[in-house]
Amino acid sequence: TAECDALRTSCEALKRDAAEARCMEVRLDESCRAMEEMLLDKTSEAEAVEQEREQERKERAKDREVIEKEREGERVRAMEKEQEREREEENEMGRVAVLEAEMVALRLEIERGREKEMER
């Protein structure tokens, strides 16, 4: 019976060890689940940050495109103004040429008038 007591004591110790092992397993499982949740949270957070960065990149690209279109519009307007100025200059030169021709014609007419006056 001393042997039985020893076996009983040994068996109880093994049961305690098994119970402690089960408790430790439960704690490890809980710890693993908590770490997995943290990993998921961090992964989600990283994905959200990456999406935000991508959105910002798209917005900057869009802003650059708008600015480039505005600049192109300004260049086109400047070119159109320059062409208009050139047309106006050409029109002025044409008017000046007409006026000069009229002046020459008037001088000739005045000269003829003087010559007729002299003949009389």
C-alpha distances in whole Angstrom, upper triangle without the diagonal:
4,5,5,6,8,9,10,12,14,15,16,18,19,20,22,24,25,26,28,29,31,32,34,35,37,38,40,41,43,44,45,47,49,50,51,53,55,56,57,59,60,61,63,65,66,68,69,71,72,74,75,76,78,80,81,82,84,86,87,88,90,91,93,94,96,97,99,100,102,103,104,106,108,109,110,112,113,115,116,118,119,121,122,124,125,127,128,130,131,133,134,136,137,139,140,142,143,144,146,148,149,150,152,154,155,156,158,159,160,162,164,165,166,168,170,171,172,174,176
4,5,5,6,9,10,10,12,14,15,16,18,20,21,22,24,25,27,28,30,31,32,34,36,37,38,40,42,43,44,46,48,49,50,52,53,54,56,58,59,60,62,64,65,66,68,69,71,72,74,75,76,78,80,81,83,84,85,87,89,90,91,93,95,96,97,99,100,102,103,105,106,107,109,111,112,113,115,117,118,119,121,122,124,126,127,128,130,131,133,134,136,137,139,140,142,143,144,146,148,149,151,152,153,155,157,158,159,161,163,164,165,167,168,169,171,173,174
4,5,5,6,8,10,10,12,14,15,16,18,20,21,22,24,25,26,28,30,31,32,34,36,37,38,40,41,42,44,46,47,48,50,52,53,54,56,57,58,60,62,63,64,66,68,69,70,72,73,74,76,78,79,81,82,84,85,87,88,89,91,93,94,95,97,99,100,101,103,104,106,107,109,110,111,113,115,116,117,119,121,122,124,125,126,128,129,131,132,134,135,137,138,140,141,143,144,146,147,149,150,151,153,155,156,157,159,161,162,163,165,166,167,169,171,172
4,5,5,6,8,10,10,12,14,15,16,18,19,20,22,24,25,26,28,30,31,32,34,35,37,38,40,41,43,44,46,47,49,50,51,53,55,56,57,59,60,62,63,65,66,67,69,71,72,73,75,77,78,79,81,82,84,85,87,88,90,91,93,94,96,97,99,100,102,103,104,106,108,109,110,112,113,115,116,118,119,121,122,124,125,127,128,130,131,133,134,136,137,139,140,141,143,145,146,147,149,150,152,153,155,156,158,159,160,162,164,165,166,168,170,171
4,5,5,6,8,10,10,12,14,15,16,18,20,21,22,24,25,27,28,30,31,33,34,36,37,38,40,42,43,44,46,48,49,50,52,53,55,56,58,59,60,62,64,65,66,68,70,71,72,74,75,77,78,80,81,83,84,86,87,89,90,92,93,95,96,97,99,101,102,103,105,107,108,109,111,112,114,115,117,118,120,121,123,124,126,127,129,130,132,133,134,136,138,139,140,142,143,145,146,148,149,151,152,154,155,156,158,159,161,163,164,165,167,169,170
4,5,5,6,8,10,10,12,14,15,16,18,20,21,22,24,26,27,28,30,31,32,34,36,37,38,40,42,43,44,46,47,48,50,52,53,54,56,57,59,60,62,63,64,66,68,69,70,72,74,75,76,78,79,81,82,84,85,87,88,90,91,93,94,96,97,99,100,101,103,105,106,107,109,111,112,113,115,116,118,119,121,122,124,125,127,128,130,131,132,134,136,137,138,140,142,143,144,146,147,149,150,152,153,154,156,157,159,161,162,163,165,167,168
4,5,5,6,8,10,10,12,14,15,16,18,20,20,22,24,25,26,28,30,31,32,34,35,36,38,40,41,42,44,46,47,48,50,51,52,54,56,57,58,60,62,63,64,66,67,69,70,72,73,75,77,78,79,81,82,84,85,87,88,89,91,93,94,95,97,99,100,101,103,104,106,107,109,110,112,113,115,116,118,119,121,122,124,125,126,128,130,131,132,134,135,137,138,140,141,143,144,146,147,149,150,151,153,155,156,157,159,161,162,163,165,167
4,5,5,6,9,10,10,12,14,15,16,18,19,21,22,24,25,27,28,30,31,33,34,35,37,39,40,41,43,45,46,47,49,50,52,53,55,56,58,59,61,62,64,65,67,68,70,71,72,74,76,77,78,80,81,83,84,86,87,89,90,92,93,95,96,98,99,100,102,103,105,106,108,109,111,112,114,115,117,118,120,121,123,124,126,127,129,130,132,133,135,136,138,139,140,142,144,145,146,148,149,150,152,154,155,156,158,160,161,162,164,166
4,5,5,6,9,10,11,12,14,15,16,18,20,21,22,24,26,27,28,30,31,32,34,36,37,38,40,42,43,44,46,48,49,50,52,53,54,56,58,59,60,62,64,65,66,68,70,71,72,74,75,77,78,80,81,83,84,86,87,89,90,92,93,95,96,97,99,101,102,103,105,106,108,109,111,112,114,115,117,118,120,121,123,124,126,127,128,130,132,133,134,136,138,139,140,142,143,145,147,148,149,151,152,153,155,157,158,159,161,163,164
4,5,5,6,9,10,10,12,14,15,16,18,20,21,22,24,25,26,28,30,31,32,34,36,37,38,40,41,42,44,46,47,48,50,52,53,54,56,57,58,60,62,63,64,66,68,69,71,72,73,75,77,78,79,81,83,84,85,87,88,90,91,93,94,95,97,99,100,101,103,105,106,107,109,110,112,113,115,116,118,119,121,122,124,125,127,128,130,131,132,134,136,137,138,140,141,143,145,146,147,149,150,152,153,155,156,157,159,161,162
4,5,5,6,9,10,10,12,14,15,16,18,20,21,22,24,25,27,28,30,31,33,34,35,37,39,40,41,43,45,46,47,49,50,51,53,55,56,57,59,61,62,63,65,67,68,69,71,72,74,75,77,78,80,81,83,84,86,87,89,90,92,93,94,96,97,99,100,102,103,105,106,108,109,111,112,114,115,117,118,120,121,123,124,125,127,129,130,131,133,134,136,137,139,140,142,143,145,146,147,149,150,152,154,155,156,158,160,161
4,5,5,6,8,10,10,12,14,15,16,18,20,21,22,24,25,27,28,30,31,33,34,36,37,39,40,42,43,45,46,48,49,50,52,53,55,56,58,59,61,62,64,65,67,68,70,71,73,74,76,77,79,80,81,83,85,86,87,89,90,92,93,95,96,98,99,101,102,104,105,107,108,110,111,113,114,116,117,118,120,122,123,124,126,128,129,130,132,133,135,136,138,139,140,142,144,145,146,148,149,151,152,154,155,157,159,160
4,5,5,6,9,10,10,12,14,15,16,18,20,21,22,24,26,26,28,30,31,32,34,36,37,38,40,42,43,44,46,47,48,50,52,53,54,56,58,59,60,62,63,65,66,68,69,71,72,74,75,77,78,80,81,83,84,85,87,89,90,91,93,95,96,97,99,100,102,103,105,106,108,109,111,112,114,115,117,118,120,121,122,124,126,127,128,130,131,133,134,136,137,138,140,142,143,144,146,147,149,150,152,153,155,157,158
4,5,5,6,9,10,10,12,14,15,16,18,20,20,22,24,25,26,28,30,31,32,34,35,36,38,40,41,42,44,46,47,48,50,51,53,54,56,57,58,60,62,63,65,66,68,69,71,72,73,75,77,78,79,81,83,84,85,87,88,90,91,93,94,96,97,99,100,102,103,105,106,108,109,110,112,113,115,116,118,119,121,122,124,125,127,128,130,131,133,134,135,137,139,140,141,143,145,146,147,149,150,151,153,155,156
4,5,5,6,9,10,10,12,14,15,16,18,20,21,22,24,25,27,28,30,31,33,34,36,37,39,40,41,43,45,46,47,49,50,52,53,55,56,58,59,61,62,64,65,67,68,70,71,73,74,76,77,78,80,82,83,84,86,87,89,90,92,93,95,96,98,99,101,102,104,105,107,108,110,111,113,114,115,117,118,120,121,123,124,126,127,129,130,132,133,135,136,138,139,140,142,144,145,146,148,150,151,152,154,156
4,5,5,6,8,10,10,12,14,15,16,18,20,21,22,24,26,27,28,30,31,33,34,36,37,39,40,42,43,44,46,48,49,50,52,53,55,56,58,59,61,62,64,65,67,68,70,71,73,74,76,77,79,80,81,83,84,86,87,89,90,92,93,95,96,98,99,101,102,104,105,107,108,110,111,112,114,116,117,118,120,122,123,124,126,127,129,130,132,133,134,136,138,139,140,142,143,145,146,148,149,151,153,154
4,5,5,6,9,10,10,12,14,15,16,18,20,21,22,24,25,26,28,30,31,32,34,36,37,38,40,41,42,44,46,47,48,50,52,53,54,56,57,59,60,62,63,65,66,68,69,71,72,74,75,77,78,79,81,83,84,85,87,89,90,91,93,94,96,97,99,100,102,103,105,106,108,109,111,112,114,115,116,118,120,121,122,124,126,127,128,130,131,133,134,136,137,138,140,141,143,145,146,147,149,151,152
4,5,5,6,9,10,10,12,14,15,16,18,20,21,22,24,25,26,28,30,31,32,34,36,37,38,40,41,43,44,46,47,49,50,52,53,55,56,57,59,61,62,63,65,66,68,69,71,72,74,75,77,78,80,81,83,84,86,87,89,90,92,93,95,96,97,99,100,102,103,105,106,108,109,111,112,114,115,117,118,120,121,123,124,125,127,129,130,131,133,134,136,137,139,140,142,143,145,146,147,149,151
4,5,5,6,9,10,11,12,14,15,17,18,20,21,23,24,25,27,29,30,31,33,34,36,37,39,40,42,43,45,46,48,49,51,52,54,55,57,58,60,61,62,64,65,67,68,70,71,73,74,76,77,79,80,82,83,85,86,88,89,91,92,94,95,96,98,100,101,102,104,105,107,108,110,111,113,114,116,117,119,120,122,123,124,126,128,129,130,132,133,134,136,138,139,140,142,144,145,146,148,150
4,5,5,6,8,10,10,12,14,15,16,18,20,21,22,24,26,27,28,30,31,32,34,36,37,38,40,42,43,44,46,47,49,50,52,53,55,56,58,59,61,62,64,65,67,68,69,71,73,74,75,77,78,80,81,83,84,86,87,89,90,92,93,95,96,98,99,101,102,104,105,106,108,110,111,112,114,116,117,118,120,121,122,124,126,127,128,130,132,133,134,136,137,139,140,142,143,145,147,148
4,5,5,6,9,10,10,12,14,15,16,18,20,21,22,24,25,26,28,30,31,32,34,35,37,38,40,41,42,44,46,47,48,50,52,53,54,56,57,59,60,62,63,65,66,68,69,71,72,74,75,77,78,80,81,83,84,85,87,89,90,91,93,94,96,97,99,100,102,103,105,106,108,109,111,112,114,115,116,118,120,121,123,124,125,127,129,130,131,133,135,136,137,139,140,141,143,145,146
4,5,5,6,9,10,10,12,14,15,16,18,20,21,22,24,25,27,28,30,31,33,34,36,37,39,40,41,43,45,46,47,49,51,52,53,55,56,58,59,61,62,64,65,67,68,70,71,73,74,76,77,78,80,81,83,84,86,87,89,90,92,93,95,96,98,99,101,102,104,105,107,108,110,111,113,114,115,117,118,120,121,123,124,126,128,129,130,132,133,134,136,138,139,140,142,144,145
4,5,5,6,9,10,11,12,14,15,16,18,20,21,22,24,26,27,28,30,31,33,34,36,37,39,40,42,43,45,46,48,49,51,52,54,55,57,58,59,61,63,64,65,67,68,70,71,73,74,76,77,79,80,82,83,85,86,88,89,90,92,94,95,96,98,100,101,102,104,105,107,108,110,111,113,114,116,117,118,120,122,123,124,126,127,128,130,132,133,134,136,138,139,140,142,144
4,5,5,6,9,10,10,12,14,15,16,18,20,21,22,24,25,27,28,30,31,32,34,36,37,38,40,41,43,44,46,47,49,50,52,53,55,56,58,59,61,62,63,65,67,68,69,71,73,74,75,77,78,80,81,83,84,86,87,89,90,92,93,95,96,98,99,100,102,104,105,106,108,110,111,112,114,115,117,118,120,121,122,124,126,127,128,130,131,133,134,136,137,139,141,142
4,5,5,6,9,10,10,12,14,15,16,18,20,21,22,24,25,26,28,30,31,32,34,36,37,38,40,41,43,44,46,47,49,50,52,53,55,56,58,59,61,62,63,65,67,68,69,71,73,74,75,77,78,80,81,83,84,86,87,89,90,92,93,95,96,98,99,101,102,104,105,106,108,109,111,113,114,115,117,118,120,121,123,124,125,127,129,130,131,133,135,136,137,139,141
4,5,5,6,9,10,11,12,14,15,16,18,20,21,22,24,25,27,28,30,31,33,34,36,37,39,40,42,43,45,46,47,49,51,52,53,55,57,58,59,61,62,64,65,67,68,70,71,73,74,76,77,79,80,82,83,85,86,87,89,91,92,93,95,96,98,99,101,102,104,105,107,108,110,111,113,114,116,117,118,120,122,123,124,126,128,128,130,132,133,134,136,138,139
4,5,5,6,9,10,10,12,14,15,16,18,20,21,22,24,25,27,28,30,31,33,34,36,37,39,40,42,43,45,46,48,49,51,52,53,55,56,58,59,61,62,64,65,67,68,70,71,73,74,76,77,79,80,82,83,84,86,88,89,90,92,93,95,96,98,99,101,102,104,105,107,108,110,111,112,114,116,117,118,120,121,122,124,126,127,128,130,132,133,134,136,138
4,5,5,6,9,10,10,12,14,15,16,18,20,21,22,24,25,26,28,30,31,32,34,36,37,38,40,41,43,44,46,47,49,50,52,53,55,56,58,59,61,62,63,65,67,68,69,71,73,74,75,77,78,80,81,83,84,86,87,89,90,92,93,95,96,98,99,100,102,104,105,106,108,109,111,112,114,115,117,118,120,121,122,124,125,127,129,130,131,133,135,136
4,5,5,6,9,10,10,12,14,15,16,18,20,21,22,24,25,27,28,30,31,33,34,36,37,38,40,41,43,45,46,47,49,50,52,53,55,56,58,59,61,62,64,65,67,68,70,71,73,74,75,77,79,80,81,83,84,86,87,89,90,92,93,95,96,98,99,101,102,104,105,107,108,109,111,113,114,115,117,118,119,121,123,124,126,127,129,130,131,133,135
4,5,5,6,9,10,11,12,14,15,16,18,20,21,22,24,25,27,28,30,31,33,34,36,37,39,40,42,43,45,46,47,49,51,52,53,55,57,58,59,61,62,64,65,67,68,70,71,73,74,76,77,79,80,82,83,85,86,87,89,90,92,93,95,96,98,99,101,102,104,105,107,108,110,111,112,114,116,117,118,120,122,123,124,126,127,128,130,132,133
4,5,5,6,9,10,10,12,14,15,16,18,20,21,22,24,25,27,28,30,31,33,34,36,37,39,40,42,43,45,46,47,49,51,52,53,55,57,58,59,61,62,64,65,67,68,70,71,73,74,76,77,79,80,82,83,84,86,88,89,90,92,93,95,96,98,99,101,102,104,105,106,108,110,111,112,114,115,116,118,120,121,122,124,126,127,128,130,132
4,5,5,6,9,10,10,12,14,15,16,18,20,21,22,24,25,26,28,30,31,32,34,36,37,38,40,42,43,44,46,47,49,50,52,53,55,56,58,59,61,62,64,65,67,68,69,71,73,74,75,77,78,80,81,83,84,86,87,89,90,92,93,95,96,98,99,101,102,104,105,107,108,109,111,113,114,115,117,119,120,121,123,124,125,127,129,130
4,5,5,6,9,10,10,12,14,15,16,18,20,21,22,24,25,27,28,30,31,33,34,36,37,39,40,42,43,44,46,47,49,50,52,53,55,56,58,59,61,62,64,65,67,68,70,71,73,74,75,77,79,80,81,83,85,86,87,89,90,92,93,95,96,98,99,101,102,103,105,107,108,109,111,112,114,115,117,118,120,121,123,124,126,127,129
4,5,5,6,9,10,10,12,14,15,16,18,20,21,22,24,25,27,28,30,31,33,34,36,37,39,40,42,43,45,46,48,49,51,52,53,55,56,58,59,61,62,64,65,67,68,70,71,73,74,76,77,79,80,82,83,85,86,88,89,90,92,94,95,96,98,100,101,102,104,105,106,108,110,111,112,114,116,117,118,120,121,122,124,126,127
4,5,5,6,9,10,10,12,14,15,16,18,20,21,22,24,25,27,28,30,31,32,34,36,37,38,40,41,43,45,46,47,49,51,52,53,55,56,58,59,61,62,64,65,67,68,70,71,73,74,76,77,78,80,81,83,84,86,87,89,90,92,93,95,96,98,99,100,102,104,105,106,108,109,110,112,114,115,116,118,120,121,122,124,126
4,5,5,6,9,10,10,12,14,15,16,18,20,21,22,24,25,27,28,30,31,33,34,36,37,38,40,42,43,45,46,47,49,50,52,53,55,56,58,59,61,62,64,65,67,68,70,71,73,74,76,77,79,80,81,83,84,86,87,89,90,92,93,95,96,98,99,101,102,103,105,107,108,109,111,113,114,115,117,118,120,121,123,124
4,5,5,6,9,10,10,12,14,15,16,18,20,21,22,24,25,27,28,30,31,33,34,36,37,39,40,42,43,45,46,47,49,51,52,53,55,56,58,59,61,62,64,65,67,68,70,71,73,74,75,77,79,80,81,83,84,86,87,89,90,92,93,95,96,97,99,101,102,103,105,106,108,109,111,112,114,115,117,118,120,121,123
4,5,5,6,8,10,10,12,14,15,16,18,20,21,22,24,25,27,28,30,31,33,34,36,37,39,40,42,43,45,46,47,49,50,52,53,55,56,58,59,61,62,64,65,67,68,70,71,73,74,75,77,79,80,81,83,84,86,87,89,90,92,93,95,96,98,99,100,102,104,105,106,108,110,111,112,114,115,116,118,120,121
4,5,5,6,8,10,10,12,14,15,16,18,20,21,22,24,25,27,28,30,31,33,34,36,37,39,40,42,43,45,46,47,49,50,52,53,55,56,58,59,61,62,64,65,67,68,70,71,73,74,76,77,78,80,82,83,84,86,88,89,90,92,93,95,96,98,99,100,102,104,105,106,108,109,111,112,114,115,117,119,120
4,5,5,6,8,10,10,12,14,15,16,18,20,21,22,24,25,27,28,30,31,32,34,36,37,39,40,42,43,45,46,47,49,51,52,53,55,56,58,59,61,62,64,65,67,68,70,71,73,74,75,77,79,80,81,83,85,86,87,89,90,92,93,95,96,98,99,101,102,103,105,107,108,109,111,113,114,115,117,119
4,5,5,6,9,10,10,12,14,15,16,18,20,21,22,24,26,27,28,30,31,33,34,36,37,39,40,42,43,45,46,47,49,51,52,53,55,57,58,59,61,62,64,65,67,68,70,71,73,74,75,77,79,80,81,83,85,86,87,89,90,92,93,95,96,98,99,101,102,103,105,106,108,110,111,112,114,116,117
4,5,5,6,8,10,10,12,14,15,16,18,20,21,22,24,25,27,28,30,31,33,34,36,37,39,40,42,43,45,46,47,49,51,52,53,55,56,58,59,61,62,64,65,67,68,70,71,73,74,76,77,79,80,82,83,84,86,88,89,90,92,93,95,96,98,99,100,102,104,105,106,108,110,110,112,114,115
4,5,5,6,9,10,10,12,14,15,16,18,20,21,22,24,26,27,28,30,31,33,34,36,37,39,40,42,43,45,46,47,49,51,52,53,55,56,58,59,61,62,64,65,67,68,70,71,73,74,76,77,79,80,82,83,84,86,88,89,91,92,93,95,97,98,99,101,102,103,105,107,108,109,111,113,114
4,5,5,6,9,10,10,12,14,15,16,18,20,21,22,24,25,27,28,30,31,33,34,36,37,39,40,42,43,45,46,47,49,51,52,53,55,57,58,59,61,62,64,65,67,68,70,71,73,74,76,77,79,80,81,83,85,86,87,89,90,92,93,95,96,97,99,101,102,103,105,107,108,109,111,113
4,5,5,6,9,10,11,12,14,15,16,18,20,21,22,24,26,27,28,30,31,33,34,36,37,39,40,42,43,45,46,48,49,51,52,53,55,57,58,59,61,62,64,65,67,68,70,71,73,74,75,77,79,80,81,83,85,86,88,89,90,92,94,95,96,98,99,100,102,104,105,106,108,110,111
4,5,5,6,9,10,10,12,14,15,16,18,20,21,22,24,25,27,28,30,31,33,34,36,37,39,40,42,43,45,46,47,49,51,52,53,55,56,58,59,61,62,64,65,67,68,70,71,73,74,76,77,79,80,82,83,84,86,88,89,90,92,93,94,96,98,99,100,102,104,105,106,108,110
4,5,5,6,9,10,10,12,14,15,16,18,20,21,22,24,25,27,28,30,31,33,34,36,37,39,40,42,43,45,46,47,49,51,52,53,55,56,58,59,61,62,64,65,67,68,70,71,73,74,76,77,79,80,82,83,85,86,87,89,91,92,93,95,96,97,99,101,102,103,105,107,108
4,5,5,6,9,10,10,12,14,15,16,18,20,21,22,24,26,27,28,30,31,33,34,36,37,39,40,42,43,45,46,47,49,51,52,53,55,57,58,59,61,62,64,65,67,68,70,71,73,74,75,77,79,80,81,83,85,86,87,89,90,91,93,95,96,97,99,101,102,103,105,107
4,5,5,6,9,10,10,12,14,15,16,18,20,21,22,24,25,27,28,30,31,33,34,36,37,39,40,42,43,45,46,47,49,51,52,53,55,57,58,59,61,62,64,65,67,68,69,71,73,74,75,77,79,80,82,83,84,86,88,89,90,92,93,94,96,98,99,100,102,104,105
4,5,5,6,9,10,10,12,14,15,16,18,20,21,22,24,25,27,28,30,31,33,34,36,37,39,40,42,43,45,46,48,49,51,52,53,55,56,58,59,61,62,64,65,67,68,70,71,73,74,76,77,78,80,82,83,84,86,87,89,90,92,93,95,96,98,99,100,102,104
4,5,5,6,9,10,10,12,14,15,16,18,20,21,22,24,25,27,28,30,31,33,34,36,37,39,40,42,43,45,46,48,49,51,52,53,55,56,58,59,61,62,64,65,67,68,70,71,73,74,76,77,79,80,81,83,85,86,87,89,91,91,93,95,96,97,99,101,102
4,5,5,6,9,10,10,12,14,15,16,18,20,21,22,24,26,27,28,30,31,33,34,36,37,39,40,42,43,45,46,47,49,51,52,53,55,57,58,59,61,62,64,65,67,68,69,71,73,74,75,77,79,80,81,83,84,85,87,89,90,91,93,95,96,97,99,101
4,5,5,6,9,10,10,12,14,15,16,18,20,21,22,24,25,27,28,30,31,33,34,36,37,39,40,42,43,45,46,47,49,51,52,53,55,56,58,59,61,62,64,65,67,68,69,71,73,74,76,77,78,80,82,83,84,86,88,88,90,92,93,94,96,98,99
4,5,5,6,9,10,10,12,14,15,16,18,20,21,22,24,26,27,28,30,31,33,34,36,37,39,40,42,43,45,46,48,49,51,52,53,55,56,58,59,61,62,64,65,67,68,70,71,73,74,76,77,79,80,82,83,84,86,87,89,90,92,93,95,97,98
4,5,5,6,9,10,10,12,14,15,16,18,20,21,22,24,25,27,28,30,31,33,34,36,37,39,40,42,43,45,46,48,49,51,52,53,55,56,58,59,61,62,64,65,67,68,70,71,73,74,75,77,79,80,81,83,85,86,87,89,90,91,93,95,96
4,5,5,6,9,10,10,12,14,15,16,18,20,21,22,24,25,27,28,30,31,33,34,36,37,39,40,41,43,45,46,47,49,51,52,53,55,56,58,59,61,62,63,65,67,68,69,71,73,74,75,77,78,79,81,83,84,85,87,89,90,91,93,95
4,5,5,6,9,10,10,12,14,15,16,18,20,21,22,24,25,27,28,30,31,33,34,36,37,39,40,42,43,45,46,47,49,51,52,53,55,57,58,59,61,62,64,65,67,68,70,71,73,74,76,77,78,80,82,83,84,86,88,89,90,92,94
4,5,5,6,9,10,10,12,14,15,16,18,20,21,22,24,25,27,28,30,31,33,34,36,37,39,40,42,43,45,46,48,49,51,52,53,55,56,58,59,61,62,64,65,67,68,70,71,73,74,76,77,78,80,81,83,85,86,87,89,91,92
4,5,5,6,9,10,10,12,14,15,16,18,20,21,22,24,25,27,28,30,31,33,34,36,37,39,40,42,43,45,46,47,49,50,52,53,55,56,58,59,61,62,64,65,67,68,69,71,73,74,75,77,79,79,81,83,84,85,87,89,90
4,5,5,6,9,10,10,12,14,15,16,18,20,21,22,24,25,27,28,30,31,33,34,36,37,39,40,42,43,45,46,47,49,51,52,53,55,56,58,59,61,62,63,65,67,68,69,71,72,74,75,77,78,79,81,83,84,85,87,89
4,5,5,6,9,10,10,12,14,15,16,18,20,21,22,24,25,27,28,30,31,33,34,36,37,39,40,42,43,45,46,47,49,51,52,53,55,56,58,59,61,62,64,65,67,68,70,71,72,74,76,77,78,80,82,83,84,86,88
4,5,5,6,9,10,11,12,14,15,16,18,20,21,22,24,26,27,28,30,31,33,34,36,37,39,40,42,43,45,46,48,49,50,52,53,55,56,58,59,61,62,64,65,67,68,70,71,73,74,75,77,79,80,81,83,85,86
4,5,5,6,9,10,10,12,14,15,16,18,20,21,22,24,25,27,28,30,31,33,34,36,37,39,40,42,43,45,46,47,49,51,52,53,55,57,58,59,61,62,63,65,67,68,69,71,73,74,75,77,78,79,81,83,84
4,5,5,6,9,10,10,12,14,15,16,18,20,21,22,24,25,27,28,30,31,33,34,36,37,39,40,41,43,45,46,47,49,51,52,53,55,56,58,59,61,62,63,65,67,68,69,71,72,74,75,77,78,80,82,83
4,5,5,6,9,10,10,12,14,15,16,18,20,21,22,24,25,27,28,30,31,33,34,36,37,39,40,42,43,45,46,48,49,50,52,53,55,56,58,59,61,62,64,65,66,68,70,71,72,74,76,77,78,80,82
4,5,5,6,9,10,10,12,14,15,16,18,20,21,22,24,26,27,28,30,31,33,34,36,37,39,40,42,43,44,46,48,49,50,52,53,55,56,58,59,61,62,64,65,67,68,69,71,73,74,75,77,79,80
4,5,5,6,9,10,10,12,14,15,16,18,20,21,22,24,25,27,28,30,31,33,34,36,37,39,40,42,43,45,46,47,49,51,52,53,55,56,58,59,61,62,63,65,67,68,69,71,73,73,75,77,79
4,5,5,6,8,10,10,12,14,15,16,18,20,21,22,24,25,27,28,30,31,33,34,36,37,39,40,42,43,45,46,47,49,51,52,53,55,56,58,59,61,62,64,65,66,68,70,71,72,74,76,77
4,5,5,6,9,10,10,12,14,15,16,18,20,21,22,24,25,27,28,30,31,33,34,36,37,39,40,42,43,44,46,48,49,50,52,53,55,56,58,59,60,62,64,65,67,68,70,71,72,74,76
4,5,5,6,9,10,10,12,14,15,16,18,20,21,22,24,25,27,28,30,31,32,34,36,37,38,40,42,43,44,46,47,49,50,52,53,55,56,58,59,61,62,63,65,67,68,69,71,73,74
4,5,5,6,9,10,10,12,14,15,16,18,20,21,22,24,25,27,28,30,31,33,34,36,37,39,40,41,43,45,46,47,49,51,52,53,55,56,57,59,61,62,63,65,67,68,69,71,73
4,5,5,6,9,10,10,12,14,15,16,18,20,21,22,24,25,27,28,30,31,33,34,36,37,39,40,42,43,45,46,48,49,51,52,54,55,56,58,60,61,62,64,65,67,68,70,72
4,5,5,6,9,10,10,12,14,15,16,18,20,21,22,24,25,27,28,30,31,33,34,36,37,39,40,42,43,44,46,48,49,50,52,53,54,56,58,59,61,62,64,65,67,68,70
4,5,5,6,9,10,10,12,14,15,16,18,20,21,22,24,25,27,28,30,31,32,34,36,37,38,40,42,43,45,46,47,49,51,52,53,55,56,57,59,61,62,63,65,67,68
4,5,5,6,9,10,10,12,14,15,16,18,20,21,22,24,25,27,28,30,31,33,34,36,37,39,40,41,43,45,46,47,49,51,52,53,55,56,58,59,61,62,63,65,67
4,5,5,6,9,10,10,12,14,15,16,18,20,21,22,24,25,27,28,30,31,33,34,36,37,39,40,42,43,45,46,48,49,50,52,54,55,56,58,59,61,62,64,66
4,5,5,6,9,10,10,12,14,15,16,18,20,21,22,24,25,27,28,30,31,32,34,36,37,38,40,42,43,44,46,47,48,50,52,53,55,56,58,59,60,62,64
4,5,5,6,9,10,10,12,14,15,16,18,20,21,22,24,25,27,28,30,31,32,34,36,37,39,40,41,43,45,46,47,49,51,52,53,55,56,57,59,61,62
4,5,5,6,9,10,10,12,14,15,16,18,20,21,22,24,25,27,29,30,31,33,34,36,37,39,40,42,43,45,46,47,49,50,52,53,55,56,58,59,61
4,5,5,6,9,10,10,12,14,15,16,18,20,21,22,24,25,27,28,30,31,33,34,36,37,39,40,42,43,44,46,48,49,50,52,53,55,56,58,60
4,5,5,6,9,10,10,12,14,15,16,18,20,21,22,24,25,27,28,30,31,32,34,36,37,38,40,41,42,44,46,47,48,50,52,53,54,56,58
4,5,5,6,9,10,10,12,14,15,16,18,20,21,22,24,25,27,28,30,31,33,34,36,37,39,40,41,43,45,46,47,49,51,52,53,55,57
4,5,5,6,9,10,10,12,14,15,16,18,20,21,22,24,25,27,28,30,31,33,34,36,37,39,40,42,43,44,46,48,49,50,52,54,55
4,5,5,6,9,10,10,12,14,15,16,18,20,21,22,24,26,27,28,30,31,33,34,36,37,38,40,42,43,44,46,47,49,50,52,54
4,5,5,6,9,10,10,12,14,15,16,18,20,21,22,24,25,26,28,30,31,32,34,36,37,38,40,41,43,44,46,47,49,50,52
4,5,5,6,9,10,10,12,14,15,16,18,20,21,22,24,25,27,28,30,31,33,34,35,37,39,40,41,43,45,46,47,49,51
4,5,5,6,9,10,10,12,14,15,16,18,20,21,22,24,26,27,28,30,31,33,34,36,37,38,40,42,43,44,46,48,49
4,5,5,6,9,10,10,12,14,15,16,18,20,21,22,24,25,26,28,30,31,32,34,36,37,38,40,41,43,44,46,47
4,5,5,6,9,10,10,12,14,15,16,18,20,21,22,24,25,27,28,30,31,32,34,35,37,38,40,41,43,45,46
4,5,5,6,9,10,10,12,14,15,16,18,20,21,22,24,25,27,28,30,31,33,34,36,37,39,40,42,43,45
4,5,5,6,9,10,10,12,14,15,16,18,20,21,22,24,26,27,28,30,31,32,34,36,37,38,40,42,43
4,5,5,6,9,10,10,12,14,15,16,18,20,21,22,24,25,26,28,30,31,32,34,36,37,38,40,42
4,5,5,6,9,10,10,12,14,15,16,18,20,21,22,24,25,27,28,30,31,33,34,36,37,39,40
4,5,5,6,9,10,11,12,14,15,16,18,20,21,22,24,25,27,28,30,31,33,34,36,37,39
4,5,5,6,9,10,10,12,14,15,16,18,20,21,22,24,25,26,28,30,31,32,34,36,37
4,5,5,6,9,10,10,12,14,15,16,18,20,21,22,24,25,26,28,30,31,32,34,36
4,5,5,6,9,10,11,12,14,15,16,18,20,21,22,24,25,27,28,30,31,33,35
4,5,5,6,9,10,10,12,14,15,16,18,20,21,22,24,25,27,28,30,31,33
4,5,5,6,9,10,10,12,14,15,16,18,20,20,22,24,25,26,28,30,31
4,5,5,6,9,10,10,12,14,15,16,18,20,21,22,24,25,27,28,30
4,5,5,6,9,10,11,12,14,15,16,18,20,21,22,24,25,27,29
4,5,5,6,9,10,10,12,14,15,16,18,20,21,22,24,25,27
4,5,5,6,9,10,10,12,14,15,16,18,20,21,22,24,26
4,5,5,6,9,10,10,12,14,15,16,18,20,21,22,24
4,5,5,6,9,10,10,12,14,15,16,18,20,21,23
4,5,5,6,8,10,10,12,14,15,16,18,20,21
4,5,5,6,8,10,10,12,14,15,16,18,20
4,5,5,6,8,10,10,12,14,15,16,18
4,5,5,6,9,10,10,12,14,15,17
4,5,5,6,9,10,10,12,14,15
4,5,5,6,9,10,10,12,14
4,5,5,6,8,10,10,12
4,5,5,6,9,10,11
4,5,5,6,9,10
4,5,5,6,9
4,5,5,6
4,5,5
4,5
4
